[in-house]
């Protein structure tokens, strides 16, 4: 009988192996997909490309961290 394994999350697409790399990737992707706060109006900022962010409230485009906005 198969044993139920712990969920791996978004890194499950890599399959077996890549242990430490998968763990680091899960941490980065979790931070990246969290809600980010706009530094100008405290609205919600969404990542458009590497280091390019767009605020949905004030409509400003600005540069910030690559994967998440630092506080």
C-alpha positions in Angstrom: 0.0 0.0 0.0 1.3 3.5 -0.8 2.1 5.9 1.9 0.6 9.4 1.7 3.4 11.9 1.3 3.6 15.4 2.5 2.4 18.0 0.0 5.2 19.7 -1.8 3.3 22.7 -3.2 4.2 24.4 -6.4 7.6 22.6 -6.6 5.8 19.3 -7.2 6.1 19.8 -10.9 9.8 18.8 -10.6 9.2 15.3 -9.4 11.8 13.4 -7.4 15.1 14.9 -6.6 16.1 18.6 -6.5 15.5 18.6 -2.7 17.1 21.8 -1.5 16.3 23.6 -4.7 12.6 22.7 -4.4 12.5 24.0 -0.9 14.1 27.3 -1.8 11.7 27.7 -4.8 8.6 27.1 -2.7 9.8 29.8 -0.3 10.4 32.3 -3.1 7.1 31.6 -4.9 5.1 31.8 -1.7 6.5 35.3 -1.0 6.0 36.3 -4.6 2.3 35.4 -4.7 1.4 37.1 -1.4 -0.4 40.4 -1.4 2.1 43.3 -1.7 1.5 46.7 -0.4 2.0 49.8 -2.6 4.5 52.2 -0.9 2.6 55.3 -2.2 -1.0 54.7 -1.3 -1.0 51.4 0.7 -3.1 49.8 -2.0 -2.4 46.4 -3.6 0.6 46.1 -5.9 0.8 43.3 -8.4 4.0 42.1 -10.1 3.9 42.6 -13.9 7.5 41.7 -14.8 10.8 41.4 -13.1 11.0 44.3 -10.6 8.0 46.1 -12.3 5.0 46.6 -10.1 1.6 48.1 -10.7 -0.8 49.4 -8.0 -4.4 48.6 -8.6 -5.6 51.5 -6.4 -3.6 54.5 -7.6 -2.5 53.0 -11.0 1.2 53.8 -10.5 3.9 51.8 -12.2 7.1 51.5 -10.2 10.3 49.5 -9.7 10.9 47.4 -6.7 12.2 44.1 -5.6 12.4 41.3 -8.2 10.2 38.8 -6.5 8.6 40.8 -3.7 8.6 44.3 -2.4 10.9 44.9 0.5 9.6 46.9 3.4 
